[in-house]
């Protein structure tokens, strides 16, 4: 007998988003072999740098053979590791993030936690900061997988901040206040944003960010 949590249908497999994904896999577009097939435009997957990765791997084959200067690293990598991630990897990650930002900021690798992708990180974050039935506001349109990643096992609720194409899907004070009023019956925990936006790829202005963080003196999110 499975637990009630295991029986929940919040995995979203029957949602239009995942049903469309399955249809794409059965009839994927190819400009030569299947020009009338389906083009996948809903997958949160960045393939723009695959050529760079392929070249790097070809030039650094020690990494793919799990060796370092010809010596096998398999035993070192295969056994239990620090639960927060490989320290050497975190050190390199902290240096890279600082470099990308022109070394104007620094990152303490001891405060980094490595996760196996954004899905695992999102769900872990929900478990860390929210209780069952806590609610978060989230601007629309948003990645449909969030209904699974953020809600399924955690039990949190997502309350949409309805945005309109008429202003480029910008978050307005009115839309934020409207969503807040809808969420009042729940335990409102915070506002979630993806910046750049997933799915739009747009970035938020300073005004929009200010509205998120200062959405009224009476708003409990400010307390």
N, CA, C and O of each residue as an XYZ file, in Angstrom:
892
protein
N       0.848     -1.191      0.000
C       0.000      0.000      0.000
C       0.887      1.245      0.000
O       1.730      1.412      0.881
N       0.697      2.095     -0.968
C       1.481      3.318     -1.061
C       0.939      4.379     -0.120
O      -0.238      4.369      0.240
N       1.809      5.289      0.271
C       1.404      6.397      1.130
C       0.549      7.376      0.339
O       0.529      7.354     -0.891
N      -0.160      8.239      1.072
C      -1.001      9.233      0.405
C      -0.156     10.188     -0.423
O      -0.598     10.655     -1.473
N       1.053     10.483      0.039
C       1.920     11.387     -0.717
C       2.345     10.760     -2.036
O       2.422     11.435     -3.063
N       2.623      9.451     -1.995
C       3.027      8.766     -3.220
C       1.878      8.682     -4.223
O       2.102      8.588     -5.430
N       0.637      8.717     -3.709
C      -0.536      8.597     -4.583
C      -1.012      9.946     -5.134
O      -1.919      9.984     -5.965
N      -0.415     11.044     -4.685
C      -0.838     12.351     -5.173
C      -0.618     12.461     -6.685
O       0.330     11.890     -7.224
N      -1.495     13.193     -7.356
C      -1.354     13.358     -8.799
C      -0.691     14.682     -9.154
O      -0.783     15.135    -10.295
N      -0.020     15.307     -8.183
C       0.627     16.582     -8.431
C       1.860     16.486     -9.307
O       2.481     17.506     -9.608
N       2.230     15.272     -9.726
C       3.388     15.111    -10.605
C       3.141     15.739    -11.969
O       4.090     16.009    -12.706
N       1.886     15.974    -12.310
C       1.570     16.704    -13.532
C       1.699     15.911    -14.818
O       1.637     16.494    -15.900
N       1.876     14.612    -14.735
C       2.080     13.820    -15.955
C       0.894     13.901    -16.910
O       1.054     13.699    -18.114
N      -0.298     14.196    -16.383
C      -1.476     14.272    -17.242
C      -1.805     15.701    -17.662
O      -2.824     15.940    -18.309
N      -0.946     16.649    -17.295
C      -1.206     18.037    -17.656
C      -0.954     18.251    -19.151
O      -0.223     17.474    -19.765
N      -1.544     19.287    -19.744
C      -1.304     19.565    -21.173
C       0.172     19.720    -21.498
O       0.619     19.329    -22.577
N       0.930     20.291    -20.568
C       2.357     20.511    -20.819
C       3.078     19.194    -21.049
O       3.787     19.038    -22.043
N       2.903     18.250    -20.138
C       3.619     16.980    -20.267
C       3.013     16.087    -21.346
O       3.720     15.284    -21.954
N       1.722     16.221    -21.586
C       1.127     15.491    -22.695
C       1.703     15.980    -24.024
O       1.958     15.185    -24.928
N       1.906     17.298    -24.134
C       2.522     17.841    -25.335
C       3.952     17.369    -25.514
O       4.404     17.131    -26.634
N       4.663     17.234    -24.398
C       6.032     16.729    -24.430
C       6.062     15.307    -24.999
O       6.923     14.972    -25.813
N       5.110     14.478    -24.559
C       5.052     13.098    -25.037
C       4.733     13.046    -26.533
O       5.283     12.223    -27.265
N       3.837     13.933    -26.977
C       3.515     13.971    -28.399
C       4.727     14.379    -29.222
O       4.950     13.856    -30.313
N       5.511     15.318    -28.692
C       6.734     15.738    -29.384
C       7.697     14.573    -29.530
O       8.292     14.389    -30.592
N       7.860     13.779    -28.467
C       8.796     12.659    -28.522
C       8.381     11.618    -29.553
O       9.224     10.910    -30.104
N       7.071     11.526    -29.812
C       6.587     10.567    -30.805
C       6.685     11.099    -32.229
O       6.672     10.325    -33.186
N       6.784     12.426    -32.373
C       6.729     13.026    -33.707
C       7.596     14.276    -33.760
O       7.108     15.364    -34.067
N       8.877     14.122    -33.461
C       9.782     15.272    -33.381
C      10.117     15.827    -34.758
O      10.278     15.078    -35.722
N      10.217     17.126    -34.836
C      10.548     17.804    -36.097
C      11.990     17.521    -36.503
O      12.890     17.476    -35.665
N      12.189     17.334    -37.795
C      13.519     17.254    -38.382
C      13.411     17.890    -39.764
O      12.525     17.544    -40.545
N      14.316     18.820    -40.061
C      14.172     19.577    -41.308
C      14.290     18.721    -42.554
O      13.877     19.146    -43.633
N      14.852     17.509    -42.426
C      14.980     16.616    -43.572
C      14.058     15.408    -43.438
O      13.267     15.120    -44.336
N      14.165     14.705    -42.311
C      13.446     13.454    -42.137
C      11.972     13.640    -41.771
O      11.140     12.806    -42.126
N      11.643     14.726    -41.064
C      10.262     14.915    -40.618
C       9.910     16.397    -40.550
O       9.706     16.935    -39.461
N       9.836     17.061    -41.703
C       9.602     18.516    -41.726
C       8.229     18.933    -41.229
O       8.020     20.113    -40.949
N       7.282     18.006    -41.110
C       5.947     18.347    -40.600
C       5.799     17.948    -39.142
O       4.690     17.961    -38.610
N       6.896     17.594    -38.489
C       6.839     17.168    -37.097
C       6.664     18.327    -36.132
O       6.535     19.482    -36.537
N       6.662     17.997    -34.859
C       6.416     18.975    -33.800
C       7.736     19.603    -33.351
O       8.728     18.905    -33.140
N       7.733     20.931    -33.208
C       8.896     21.648    -32.688
C       8.715     21.849    -31.188
O       7.701     22.396    -30.754
N       9.675     21.418    -30.406
C       9.594     21.531    -28.948
C      10.007     22.937    -28.518
O      11.171     23.319    -28.639
N       9.038     23.697    -28.016
C       9.325     25.063    -27.566
C       9.019     25.244    -26.082
O       9.080     26.360    -25.567
N       8.692     24.155    -25.395
C       8.315     24.274    -23.989
C       9.306     23.666    -23.031
O       9.069     23.672    -21.823
N      10.417     23.137    -23.528
C      11.376     22.461    -22.656
C      12.413     23.445    -22.136
O      13.054     24.154    -22.910
N      12.570     23.480    -20.821
C      13.562     24.379    -20.200
C      14.944     23.753    -20.316
O      15.504     23.262    -19.336
N      15.472     23.778    -21.506
C      16.750     23.119    -21.768
C      17.582     23.999    -22.690
O      17.129     24.372    -23.773
N      18.780     24.326    -22.271
C      19.656     25.189    -23.058
C      20.622     24.332    -23.868
O      21.499     23.667    -23.316
N      20.444     24.359    -25.187
C      21.309     23.581    -26.068
C      22.284     24.478    -26.846
O      22.996     24.005    -27.732
N      22.310     25.774    -26.509
C      23.102     26.714    -27.287
C      24.602     26.538    -27.079
O      25.394     26.946    -27.929
N      25.004     25.936    -25.957
C      26.439     25.822    -25.674
C      26.959     24.393    -25.845
O      28.095     24.101    -25.472
N      26.134     23.502    -26.408
C      26.555     22.111    -26.538
C      27.801     21.969    -27.417
O      28.636     21.099    -27.171
N      27.928     22.818    -28.438
C      29.114     22.725    -29.296
C      30.375     23.086    -28.513
O      31.432     22.496    -28.734
N      30.269     24.053    -27.601
C      31.418     24.431    -26.770
C      31.779     23.316    -25.801
O      32.954     23.022    -25.584
N      30.748     22.697    -25.217
C      30.998     21.591    -24.295
C      31.630     20.406    -25.012
O      32.549     19.768    -24.500
N      31.120     20.127    -26.207
C      31.650     19.001    -26.981
C      33.128     19.218    -27.283
O      33.937     18.300    -27.147
N      33.474     20.434    -27.693
C      34.877     20.742    -27.991
C      35.752     20.615    -26.749
O      36.857     20.076    -26.808
N      35.240     21.124    -25.612
C      36.022     21.055    -24.373
C      36.270     19.607    -23.952
O      37.379     19.251    -23.555
N      35.232     18.778    -24.040
C      35.370     17.376    -23.657
C      36.368     16.653    -24.552
O      37.166     15.840    -24.086
N      36.309     16.965    -25.855
C      37.259     16.346    -26.787
C      38.694     16.743    -26.465
O      39.619     15.956    -26.669
N      38.882     17.959    -25.962
C      40.225     18.443    -25.636
C      40.662     18.132    -24.209
O      41.818     18.346    -23.847
N      39.744     17.632    -23.412
C      40.047     17.317    -22.006
C      39.499     15.942    -21.657
O      38.632     15.802    -20.795
N      40.018     14.931    -22.340
C      39.453     13.607    -22.192
C      39.745     12.968    -20.840
O      39.104     11.986    -20.468
N      40.710     13.518    -20.099
C      40.924     13.015    -18.741
C      39.658     13.138    -17.909
O      39.378     12.291    -17.061
N      38.882     14.213    -18.159
C      37.667     14.446    -17.383
C      36.635     13.356    -17.635
O      35.974     12.905    -16.700
N      36.489     12.931    -18.876
C      35.498     11.904    -19.182
C      35.976     10.513    -18.792
O      35.161      9.608    -18.614
N      37.278     10.331    -18.659
C      37.796      9.025    -18.234
C      37.982      8.953    -16.722
O      38.493      7.964    -16.197
N      37.558     10.023    -16.020
C      37.688     10.081    -14.560
C      39.139      9.881    -14.137
O      39.432      9.147    -13.194
N      40.041     10.552    -14.856
C      41.451     10.475    -14.506
C      41.997     11.883    -14.318
O      41.434     12.855    -14.823
N      43.087     11.977    -13.594
C      43.781     13.240    -13.386
C      45.268     12.992    -13.575
O      45.899     12.287    -12.787
N      45.821     13.586    -14.638
C      47.224     13.341    -14.979
C      47.509     11.842    -15.147
O      48.560     11.347    -14.739
N      46.553     11.135    -15.753
C      46.727      9.714    -16.015
C      46.384      8.800    -14.857
O      46.378      7.580    -15.024
N      46.096      9.356    -13.677
C      45.778      8.534    -12.505
C      44.265      8.479    -12.314
O      43.590      9.506    -12.382
N      43.731      7.273    -12.075
C      42.293      7.098    -11.934
C      41.760      7.827    -10.708
O      42.325      7.746     -9.617
N      40.641      8.551    -10.920
C      39.971      9.249     -9.822
C      38.667      8.559     -9.447
O      37.876      9.099     -8.673
N      38.441      7.359     -9.997
C      37.148      6.698     -9.817
C      36.836      6.453     -8.342
O      35.741      6.774     -7.878
N      37.778      5.894     -7.614
C      37.526      5.578     -6.206
C      37.214      6.846     -5.414
O      36.339      6.855     -4.548
N      37.948      7.918     -5.729
C      37.740      9.175     -5.011
C      36.351      9.751     -5.289
O      35.729     10.322     -4.393
N      35.858      9.605     -6.527
C      34.588     10.209     -6.911
C      33.385      9.318     -6.636
O      32.280      9.817     -6.422
N      33.589      7.994     -6.641
C      32.457      7.074     -6.550
C      31.941      6.898     -5.130
O      30.763      6.595     -4.944
N      32.794      7.081     -4.115
C      32.372      6.869     -2.735
C      31.637      8.096     -2.201
O      31.552      9.118     -2.882
N      31.112      7.992     -0.993
C      30.327      9.076     -0.411
C      31.125     10.380     -0.372
O      32.312     10.398     -0.045
N      30.432     11.472     -0.718
C      31.072     12.784     -0.747
C      30.407     13.701      0.277
O      29.392     13.351      0.880
N      30.989     14.858      0.456
C      30.376     15.901      1.263
C      28.961     16.144      0.741
O      28.783     16.360     -0.458
N      27.961     16.113      1.606
C      26.575     16.271      1.175
C      26.306     17.645      0.562
O      25.313     17.817     -0.144
N      27.158     18.606      0.816
C      26.984     19.933      0.238
C      27.652     20.061     -1.129
O      27.561     21.109     -1.769
N      28.328     18.994     -1.582
C      28.995     19.026     -2.876
C      30.501     18.940     -2.737
O      31.060     19.256     -1.686
N      31.154     18.509     -3.809
C      32.609     18.394     -3.788
C      33.246     19.755     -3.503
O      32.985     20.717     -4.225
N      34.072     19.848     -2.466
C      34.700     21.146     -2.143
C      35.472     21.750     -3.312
O      35.405     22.959     -3.537
N      36.205     20.924     -4.059
C      36.975     21.449     -5.192
C      36.047     22.046     -6.245
O      36.356     23.079     -6.840
N      34.910     21.391     -6.471
C      33.942     21.881     -7.441
C      33.337     23.197     -6.970
O      33.144     24.115     -7.766
N      33.037     23.290     -5.675
C      32.461     24.514     -5.135
C      33.445     25.679     -5.226
O      33.050     26.814     -5.497
N      34.722     25.392     -5.000
C      35.736     26.440     -5.107
C      35.786     27.012     -6.519
O      35.840     28.227     -6.710
N      35.766     26.108     -7.511
C      35.792     26.551     -8.911
C      34.511     27.305     -9.252
O      34.551     28.320     -9.948
N      33.380     26.812     -8.764
C      32.104     27.485     -9.027
C      32.067     28.890     -8.455
O      31.581     29.815     -9.106
N      32.580     29.058     -7.237
C      32.610     30.376     -6.606
C      33.493     31.333     -7.399
O      33.147     32.500     -7.582
N      34.633     30.837     -7.869
C      35.539     31.668     -8.664
C      34.882     32.073     -9.987
O      35.016     33.216    -10.424
N      34.175     31.137    -10.621
C      33.526     31.430    -11.900
C      32.433     32.477    -11.733
O      32.336     33.406    -12.536
N      31.602     32.336    -10.689
C      30.521     33.297    -10.476
C      31.075     34.694    -10.211
O      30.500     35.689    -10.653
N      32.194     34.767     -9.486
C      32.817     36.062     -9.234
C      33.381     36.652    -10.527
O      33.253     37.851    -10.777
N      34.002     35.806    -11.344
C      34.580     36.259    -12.607
C      33.506     36.793    -13.548
O      33.700     37.820    -14.199
N      32.371     36.094    -13.620
C      31.272     36.525    -14.485
C      30.776     37.907    -14.089
O      30.338     38.682    -14.939
N      30.846     38.213    -12.804
C      30.397     39.511    -12.290
C      31.537     40.519    -12.186
O      31.463     41.477    -11.417
N      32.589     40.293    -12.967
C      33.702     41.233    -13.025
C      34.482     41.329    -11.732
O      35.154     42.330    -11.483
N      34.400     40.297    -10.906
C      35.086     40.251     -9.604
C      34.717     41.431     -8.703
O      35.495     41.849     -7.846
N      33.500     41.961     -8.924
C      33.009     43.031     -8.048
C      32.394     42.470     -6.777
O      32.225     43.189     -5.792
N      32.062     41.194     -6.800
C      31.533     40.505     -5.614
C      32.293     39.198     -5.448
O      32.906     38.701     -6.393
N      32.250     38.654     -4.258
C      32.905     37.374     -4.002
C      31.904     36.407     -3.387
O      30.903     36.824     -2.805
N      32.178     35.131     -3.518
C      31.297     34.079     -3.011
C      32.099     33.148     -2.119
O      33.204     32.729     -2.464
N      31.527     32.834     -0.972
C      32.169     31.921     -0.034
C      31.756     30.499     -0.397
O      30.595     30.143     -0.193
N      32.661     29.668     -0.929
C      32.279     28.311     -1.329
C      31.759     27.467     -0.171
O      31.052     26.483     -0.389
N      32.103     27.843      1.055
C      31.598     27.093      2.214
C      30.095     27.288      2.399
O      29.446     26.508      3.097
N      29.548     28.324      1.776
C      28.116     28.604      1.896
C      27.345     28.175      0.658
O      26.162     28.487      0.528
N      27.996     27.469     -0.246
C      27.340     26.953     -1.446
C      26.908     25.510     -1.227
O      27.604     24.736     -0.571
N      25.766     25.162     -1.776
C      25.283     23.782     -1.772
C      25.022     23.385     -3.220
O      24.230     24.031     -3.907
N      25.669     22.346     -3.679
C      25.495     21.891     -5.056
C      24.340     20.907     -5.142
O      24.221     19.999     -4.319
N      23.492     21.094     -6.141
C      22.342     20.219     -6.343
C      22.383     19.658     -7.759
O      23.046     20.210     -8.637
N      21.667     18.553     -7.973
C      21.624     17.908     -9.285
C      20.544     18.556    -10.141
O      19.545     17.922    -10.478
N      20.752     19.831    -10.492
C      19.815     20.510    -11.371
C      18.849     21.404    -10.617
O      18.720     21.325     -9.395
N      18.164     22.269    -11.385
C      17.252     23.245    -10.798
C      16.025     22.597    -10.171
O      15.478     23.124     -9.202
N      15.581     21.451    -10.712
C      14.410     20.784    -10.145
C      14.674     20.357     -8.708
O      13.867     20.630     -7.819
N      15.794     19.693     -8.477
C      16.135     19.253     -7.123
C      16.348     20.447     -6.205
O      15.936     20.424     -5.045
N      16.995     21.495     -6.724
C      17.255     22.676     -5.910
C      15.958     23.384     -5.528
O      15.807     23.837     -4.394
N      15.021     23.480     -6.474
C      13.750     24.154     -6.206
C      12.954     23.413     -5.138
O      12.427     24.029     -4.211
N      12.867     22.108     -5.267
C      12.105     21.334     -4.295
C      12.761     21.390     -2.917
O      12.073     21.545     -1.907
N      14.084     21.264     -2.872
C      14.793     21.335     -1.591
C      14.578     22.686     -0.930
O      14.397     22.763      0.285
N      14.597     23.762     -1.731
C      14.363     25.096     -1.193
C      12.987     25.186     -0.549
O      12.842     25.766      0.528
N      11.973     24.616     -1.200
C      10.625     24.651     -0.641
C      10.567     23.924      0.706
O       9.948     24.412      1.652
N      11.206     22.769      0.787
C      11.223     22.032      2.049
C      11.917     22.832      3.148
O      11.564     22.722      4.322
N      12.909     23.640      2.760
C      13.704     24.379      3.751
C      12.986     25.620      4.281
O      13.140     25.969      5.451
N      12.201     26.289      3.431
C      11.647     27.582      3.856
C      10.139     27.577      4.046
O       9.579     28.578      4.493
N       9.465     26.479      3.720
C       8.000     26.484      3.791
C       7.464     25.250      4.489
O       8.100     24.197      4.523
N       6.266     25.414      5.047
C       5.533     24.308      5.641
C       4.419     23.880      4.683
O       4.107     24.587      3.725
N       3.832     22.729      4.952
C       2.712     22.236      4.152
C       1.599     23.284      4.122
O       1.202     23.797      5.169
N       1.098     23.603      2.934
C       0.013     24.553      2.683
C       0.445     26.018      2.745
O      -0.398     26.899      2.578
N       1.725     26.311      2.979
C       2.198     27.680      2.802
C       2.064     28.062      1.328
O       2.075     27.199      0.450
N       1.940     29.356      1.067
C       1.703     29.805     -0.306
C       2.782     30.781     -0.770
O       3.377     31.508      0.026
N       3.015     30.774     -2.079
C       3.944     31.709     -2.716
C       3.246     32.352     -3.908
O       2.499     31.695     -4.633
N       3.498     33.638     -4.100
C       3.027     34.319     -5.295
C       4.042     34.108     -6.405
O       5.248     34.098     -6.157
N       3.551     33.937     -7.646
C       4.442     33.652     -8.769
C       3.889     34.308    -10.032
O       2.768     34.003    -10.441
N       4.670     35.219    -10.666
C       4.178     35.894    -11.876
C       3.939     34.912    -13.019
O       4.666     33.931    -13.175
N       2.912     35.192    -13.813
C       2.625     34.402    -15.008
C       3.137     35.143    -16.238
O       3.279     36.365    -16.189
N       3.420     34.445    -17.343
C       3.428     32.983    -17.454
C       4.664     32.412    -16.790
O       5.726     33.035    -16.788
N       4.520     31.226    -16.230
C       5.680     30.583    -15.615
C       5.832     29.161    -16.139
O       4.899     28.582    -16.697
N       7.014     28.621    -15.948
C       7.337     27.271    -16.407
C       6.345     26.269    -15.809
O       6.265     26.163    -14.585
N       5.583     25.528    -16.630
C       4.563     24.618    -16.111
C       5.112     23.566    -15.144
O       4.383     23.062    -14.290
N       6.398     23.238    -15.281
C       6.986     22.244    -14.398
C       7.041     22.683    -12.948
O       7.232     21.847    -12.065
N       6.876     23.996    -12.672
C       6.889     24.451    -11.285
C       5.739     23.852    -10.489
O       5.864     23.626     -9.286
N       4.615     23.594    -11.161
C       3.489     22.980    -10.454
C       3.857     21.604     -9.921
O       3.290     21.142     -8.931
N       4.793     20.963    -10.570
C       5.297     19.671    -10.091
C       6.490     19.875     -9.149
O       6.507     19.351     -8.036
N       7.467     20.629     -9.601
C       8.720     20.751     -8.861
C       8.529     21.386     -7.489
O       9.158     20.969     -6.516
N       7.662     22.396     -7.408
C       7.511     23.143     -6.171
C       6.383     22.638     -5.281
O       6.423     22.837     -4.067
N       5.372     21.984     -5.868
C       4.161     21.648     -5.104
C       3.998     20.175     -4.770
O       3.478     19.833     -3.708
N       4.436     19.305     -5.663
C       4.037     17.898     -5.597
C       4.284     17.266     -4.228
O       3.338     16.842     -3.565
N       5.523     17.200     -3.808
C       5.825     16.526     -2.539
C       5.863     17.481     -1.353
O       5.727     17.055     -0.206
N       6.048     18.774     -1.626
C       6.189     19.733     -0.536
C       4.856     20.156      0.057
O       4.785     20.504      1.236
N       3.790     20.130     -0.749
C       2.477     20.543     -0.265
C       2.266     22.043     -0.240
O       1.278     22.510      0.328
N       3.178     22.827     -0.846
C       2.979     24.274     -0.887
C       2.000     24.622     -2.006
O       1.727     23.805     -2.885
N       1.478     25.848     -1.960
C       0.548     26.323     -2.971
C       1.168     27.479     -3.750
O       1.892     28.296     -3.181
N       0.888     27.547     -5.036
C       1.327     28.642     -5.885
C       0.123     29.491     -6.269
O      -0.857     28.981     -6.812
N       0.201     30.777     -5.986
C      -0.871     31.711     -6.333
C      -0.355     32.605     -7.462
O       0.585     33.371     -7.251
N      -0.950     32.525     -8.654
C      -0.412     33.278     -9.799
C      -0.632     34.779     -9.678
O      -1.698     35.237     -9.265
N       0.396     35.534    -10.046
C       0.267     36.970    -10.256
C      -0.009     37.138    -11.746
O       0.900     36.991    -12.563
N      -1.239     37.440    -12.104
C      -1.639     37.436    -13.511
C      -1.078     38.657    -14.234
O      -1.403     39.799    -13.909
N      -0.231     38.386    -15.221
C       0.379     39.443    -16.020
C      -0.201     39.404    -17.438
O      -0.740     38.385    -17.870
N      -0.086     40.507    -18.142
C      -0.728     40.640    -19.452
C       0.290     40.925    -20.547
O       1.307     41.581    -20.323
N      -0.011     40.414    -21.736
C       0.843     40.679    -22.893
C       0.762     42.139    -23.326
O       1.629     42.617    -24.058
N      -0.277     42.853    -22.876
C      -0.462     44.243    -23.292
C       0.677     45.152    -22.835
O       0.924     46.191    -23.448
N       1.380     44.761    -21.747
C       2.516     45.564    -21.285
C       3.800     44.744    -21.219
O       4.722     45.050    -20.463
N       3.830     43.683    -22.043
C       5.022     42.845    -22.075
C       5.157     41.946    -20.869
O       6.267     41.578    -20.486
N       4.024     41.584    -20.260
C       3.988     40.700    -19.091
C       4.759     41.265    -17.895
O       5.332     40.513    -17.107
N       4.767     42.582    -17.769
C       5.401     43.187    -16.605
C       4.497     43.029    -15.378
O       3.271     43.046    -15.486
N       5.120     42.877    -14.231
C       4.365     42.753    -12.984
C       3.969     44.146    -12.513
O       4.831     45.002    -12.311
N       2.665     44.380    -12.336
C       2.181     45.674    -11.870
C       1.782     45.589    -10.400
O       1.537     44.505     -9.871
N       1.721     46.744     -9.753
C       1.292     46.779     -8.354
C      -0.126     46.235     -8.210
O      -0.450     45.557     -7.236
N      -0.969     46.547     -9.204
C      -2.350     46.062     -9.148
C      -2.395     44.534     -9.174
O      -3.097     43.920     -8.371
N      -1.643     43.915    -10.102
C      -1.633     42.454    -10.211
C      -1.054     41.819     -8.951
O      -1.537     40.781     -8.499
N      -0.028     42.435     -8.389
C       0.582     41.920     -7.174
C      -0.386     41.988     -6.007
O      -0.496     41.041     -5.228
N      -1.095     43.116     -5.885
C      -2.061     43.278     -4.799
C      -3.235     42.316     -4.965
O      -3.732     41.758     -3.987
N      -3.676     42.125     -6.214
C      -4.784     41.202     -6.483
C      -4.426     39.780     -6.072
O      -5.234     39.086     -5.454
N      -3.214     39.345     -6.415
C      -2.769     38.004     -6.028
C      -2.634     37.886     -4.516
O      -2.961     36.852     -3.932
N      -2.147     38.958     -3.885
C      -2.002     38.947     -2.429
C      -3.358     38.777     -1.755
O      -3.478     38.032     -0.782
N      -4.381     39.465     -2.265
C      -5.715     39.341     -1.685
C      -6.242     37.919     -1.825
O      -6.901     37.401     -0.924
N      -5.947     37.289     -2.966
C      -6.384     35.903     -3.173
C      -5.675     34.945     -2.220
O      -6.234     33.923     -1.820
N      -4.453     35.284     -1.867
C      -3.648     34.387     -1.028
C      -3.858     34.612      0.459
O      -3.286     33.892      1.278
N      -4.667     35.596      0.820
C      -4.842     35.925      2.234
C      -5.376     34.750      3.053
O      -5.046     34.610      4.231
N      -6.198     33.909      2.431
C      -6.766     32.782      3.166
C      -5.734     31.688      3.420
O      -5.984     30.758      4.188
N      -4.586     31.800      2.780
C      -3.504     30.846      2.975
C      -2.411     31.488      3.821
O      -2.474     32.678      4.132
N      -1.429     30.708      4.184
C      -0.265     31.234      4.896
C       0.746     31.690      3.862
O       1.514     30.885      3.335
N       0.743     32.996      3.572
C       1.590     33.526      2.510
C       3.033     33.609      2.973
O       3.344     34.254      3.974
N       3.909     32.945      2.230
C       5.311     32.852      2.630
C       6.211     33.825      1.879
O       7.183     34.325      2.444
N       5.902     34.102      0.612
C       6.785     34.979     -0.137
C       6.387     35.077     -1.590
O       5.339     34.583     -2.005
N       7.258     35.734     -2.366
C       7.081     35.900     -3.807
C       8.244     35.209     -4.507
O       9.406     35.450     -4.176
N       7.932     34.358     -5.466
C       8.961     33.675     -6.243
C       9.103     34.361     -7.597
O       8.107     34.650     -8.260
N      10.332     34.619     -8.001
C      10.563     35.183     -9.327
C      11.706     34.421     -9.996
O      12.621     33.934     -9.331
N      11.637     34.330    -11.303
C      12.764     33.823    -12.084
C      13.235     34.983    -12.945
O      12.450     35.558    -13.700
N      14.475     35.320    -12.840
C      15.005     36.490    -13.525
C      16.384     36.166    -14.097
O      17.348     36.087    -13.335
N      16.513     35.973    -15.424
C      15.515     36.156    -16.480
C      14.334     35.186    -16.345
O      14.442     34.108    -15.760
N      13.221     35.613    -16.904
C      11.987     34.852    -16.789
C      12.074     33.513    -17.501
O      12.604     33.409    -18.607
N      11.551     32.510    -16.853
C      11.300     31.219    -17.488
C       9.768     31.097    -17.497
O       9.169     30.648    -16.519
N       9.159     31.493    -18.583
C       9.441     31.070    -19.931
C       9.821     32.179    -20.924
O      10.221     31.866    -22.046
N       9.715     33.422    -20.563
C       9.799     34.509    -21.544
C      11.222     34.882    -21.920
O      11.465     35.345    -23.034
N      12.170     34.687    -21.002
C      13.537     35.098    -21.259
C      13.775     36.577    -21.020
O      14.862     37.081    -21.304
N      12.771     37.287    -20.499
C      12.902     38.712    -20.223
C      13.471     38.936    -18.824
O      13.430     38.044    -17.977
N      13.998     40.129    -18.594
C      14.510     40.475    -17.268
C      13.619     41.542    -16.644
O      12.975     42.324    -17.343
N      13.597     41.557    -15.318
C      12.758     42.511    -14.598
C      13.464     43.845    -14.433
O      14.683     43.906    -14.267
N      12.680     44.909    -14.482
C      13.217     46.244    -14.266
C      13.378     46.498    -12.765
O      12.853     45.752    -11.939
N      14.114     47.567    -12.425
C      14.262     47.941    -11.019
C      12.903     48.253    -10.397
O      12.665     47.940     -9.230
N      12.012     48.871    -11.177
C      10.682     49.216    -10.667
C       9.917     47.952    -10.289
O       9.296     47.891     -9.227
N       9.962     46.946    -11.158
C       9.260     45.695    -10.871
C       9.822     45.015     -9.632
O       9.070     44.520     -8.793
N      11.140     44.993     -9.520
C      11.760     44.374     -8.350
C      11.387     45.119     -7.079
O      11.137     44.506     -6.042
N      11.352     46.449     -7.165
C      10.944     47.242     -6.003
C       9.512     46.915     -5.598
O       9.207     46.808     -4.411
N       8.631     46.756     -6.591
C       7.245     46.423     -6.294
C       7.138     45.065     -5.598
O       6.283     44.867     -4.735
N       8.012     44.135     -5.982
C       7.989     42.825     -5.345
C       8.375     42.912     -3.874
O       7.758     42.275     -3.020
N       9.389     43.698     -3.590
C       9.919     43.734     -2.237
C       9.210     44.743     -1.336
O       9.249     44.628     -0.111
N       8.565     45.727     -1.949
C       7.880     46.753     -1.167
C       6.440     46.858     -1.647
O       6.046     47.857     -2.248
N       5.666     45.827     -1.379
C       4.304     45.775     -1.924
C       3.272     46.231     -0.894
O       2.191     45.652     -0.793
N       3.605     47.253     -0.144
C       2.642     47.820      0.803
C       3.099     47.646      2.239
O       3.581     46.578      2.618
N       2.948     48.695      3.040
C       3.415     48.638      4.413
C       2.666     47.607      5.240
O       3.212     47.033      6.182
N       1.382     47.374      4.868
C       0.599     46.405      5.636
C       0.847     44.973      5.217
O       0.360     44.048      5.866
N       1.604     44.767      4.134
C       1.854     43.421      3.623
C       2.790     42.657      4.564
O       3.871     43.150      4.883
N       2.395     41.468      5.010
C       3.233     40.700      5.927
C       4.555     40.265      5.318
O       5.460     39.855      6.045
N       4.687     40.347      3.980
C       5.954     39.963      3.378
C       7.062     40.932      3.750
O       8.243     40.603      3.634
N       6.685     42.132      4.200
C       7.688     43.121      4.570
C       8.099     43.004      6.029
O       8.992     43.725      6.474
N       7.471     42.118      6.776
C       7.715     42.043      8.215
C       8.637     40.882      8.542
O       8.958     40.659      9.709
